[in-house]
């Protein structure tokens, strides 16, 4: 992990690649759980992870959203109001655990490369930001942050 423009840029690139890899793993986990694109968003909203309005720009029509909700209801994953059932919450939790598991090896490799290194000043500079979801940077020695 080197960069002729500085170690902070090499770390930025490594976190970017890790985040992209985690995203690929997340898509694989969603597909393995049997969720299509719209169902993934409907189920995410159903566990109150984000309001439905946040997904308006994703291109799904109201009819497609309603049909996805119906499919999830038929599988016992959401109730009549569109809220996740226990089974729906368990499925989403499993998706998140699978996503984390798939990203763990690369995150651990990155942590070994930079720890104990300049991680604290990268955090102070805002290179890695906090977030409600996402890969925990605690593995990177950046406790309380996400990348």
C-alpha positions as CSV (number, residue, x, y, z in Angstrom):
1,X,0.0,0.0,0.0
2,X,2.1,2.9,-1.3
3,X,1.4,6.1,-3.0
4,X,3.8,8.6,-4.4
5,X,1.4,11.3,-3.3
6,X,1.4,10.3,0.4
7,X,0.4,7.6,2.8
8,X,-2.9,9.3,3.5
9,X,-3.9,8.9,-0.1
10,X,-2.8,5.2,-0.1
11,X,-5.0,4.7,3.0
12,X,-7.9,6.6,1.3
13,X,-7.6,4.3,-1.7
14,X,-7.4,1.2,0.5
15,X,-10.6,2.2,2.4
16,X,-12.3,2.9,-0.9
17,X,-11.5,-0.5,-2.3
18,X,-12.5,-2.1,1.0
19,X,-15.9,-0.3,0.9
20,X,-16.4,-1.3,-2.7
21,X,-15.6,-4.9,-1.9
22,X,-18.0,-4.7,1.0
23,X,-20.7,-3.4,-1.3
24,X,-20.2,-6.3,-3.6
25,X,-20.5,-8.7,-0.7
26,X,-23.7,-7.0,0.4
27,X,-25.2,-7.5,-3.0
28,X,-24.2,-11.2,-2.9
29,X,-25.8,-11.5,0.6
30,X,-29.0,-9.9,-0.6
31,X,-29.2,-12.2,-3.6
32,X,-28.5,-15.2,-1.4
33,X,-31.3,-14.1,0.9
34,X,-33.6,-14.1,-2.1
35,X,-34.1,-10.4,-2.3
36,X,-34.3,-8.5,-5.6
37,X,-33.3,-4.8,-5.8
38,X,-36.6,-3.3,-4.9
39,X,-37.3,-5.9,-2.2
40,X,-33.9,-5.1,-0.6
41,X,-34.9,-1.5,-0.3
42,X,-38.4,-2.2,0.9
43,X,-37.0,-4.6,3.6
44,X,-34.4,-2.0,4.6
45,X,-37.1,0.6,5.1
46,X,-39.3,-2.0,6.9
47,X,-36.7,-2.5,9.7
48,X,-36.7,1.3,10.1
49,X,-33.1,1.6,8.9
50,X,-34.2,4.5,6.6
51,X,-37.5,6.1,5.7
52,X,-39.1,5.1,2.4
53,X,-38.7,8.7,1.1
54,X,-34.9,8.2,1.1
55,X,-35.4,5.7,-1.8
56,X,-37.5,7.9,-4.1
57,X,-34.5,8.6,-6.3
58,X,-33.7,5.0,-6.9
59,X,-36.1,4.8,-9.8
60,X,-38.7,2.3,-8.5
61,X,-42.3,3.3,-9.2
62,X,-45.0,3.3,-6.5
63,X,-46.4,0.2,-8.1
64,X,-43.1,-1.6,-8.1
65,X,-42.6,-0.7,-4.4
66,X,-46.1,-2.0,-3.6
67,X,-45.5,-5.2,-5.5
68,X,-42.2,-5.8,-3.7
69,X,-43.9,-5.2,-0.4
70,X,-46.6,-7.7,-1.4
71,X,-43.9,-10.4,-2.3
72,X,-42.3,-9.8,1.1
73,X,-45.6,-10.1,2.9
74,X,-46.3,-13.4,1.1
75,X,-43.0,-14.6,2.5
76,X,-43.9,-13.5,6.0
77,X,-41.1,-10.8,6.0
78,X,-43.4,-7.7,6.4
79,X,-46.8,-7.2,8.0
80,X,-49.8,-5.5,6.4
81,X,-48.4,-2.0,7.2
82,X,-45.1,-2.8,5.7
83,X,-43.2,-3.2,8.9
84,X,-40.7,-6.0,9.3
85,X,-41.9,-9.1,11.1
86,X,-39.5,-11.0,13.4
87,X,-38.7,-13.2,10.4
88,X,-38.0,-10.1,8.3
89,X,-35.7,-8.6,10.9
90,X,-33.9,-11.9,11.2
91,X,-33.4,-12.0,7.5
92,X,-32.0,-8.4,7.4
93,X,-29.7,-9.2,10.4
94,X,-28.4,-12.3,8.5
95,X,-27.7,-10.2,5.4
96,X,-25.7,-7.7,7.5
97,X,-23.8,-10.5,9.3
98,X,-23.0,-12.2,6.0
99,X,-21.9,-8.9,4.5
100,X,-19.5,-8.3,7.5
101,X,-18.2,-11.8,7.3
102,X,-17.4,-11.5,3.6
103,X,-15.5,-8.2,4.2
104,X,-13.7,-9.3,7.4
105,X,-10.6,-10.9,5.8
106,X,-9.7,-7.9,3.7
107,X,-10.5,-5.5,6.6
108,X,-8.2,-7.5,8.8
109,X,-5.4,-7.4,6.2
110,X,-5.8,-3.6,5.9
111,X,-5.7,-3.3,9.7
112,X,-2.4,-5.2,9.9
113,X,-0.9,-2.9,7.3
114,X,-1.8,0.3,9.0
115,X,-1.9,-0.6,12.7
116,X,-0.2,0.8,14.7
117,X,0.2,3.6,12.1
118,X,-1.1,7.0,11.2
119,X,-4.7,6.0,11.6
120,X,-5.4,8.5,14.3
121,X,-4.5,11.5,12.1
122,X,-6.5,10.1,9.2
123,X,-9.5,10.0,11.5
124,X,-8.8,13.5,12.8
125,X,-8.5,14.8,9.2
126,X,-11.9,13.4,8.4
127,X,-10.7,10.9,5.8
128,X,-12.9,8.2,7.4
129,X,-16.3,9.5,8.6
130,X,-18.8,8.3,11.1
131,X,-22.0,6.7,9.9
132,X,-25.0,4.7,11.2
133,X,-24.3,1.7,8.9
134,X,-21.2,0.5,7.1
135,X,-18.1,-1.3,7.9
136,X,-16.8,-0.5,11.4
137,X,-13.4,1.1,11.3
138,X,-12.7,-0.3,14.8
139,X,-10.9,-3.1,12.9
140,X,-8.7,-0.4,11.5
141,X,-8.0,1.0,15.0
142,X,-10.3,3.9,14.3
143,X,-12.7,3.2,17.1
144,X,-16.2,4.7,16.8
145,X,-15.8,5.5,13.1
146,X,-17.0,3.9,9.9
147,X,-15.5,3.5,6.5
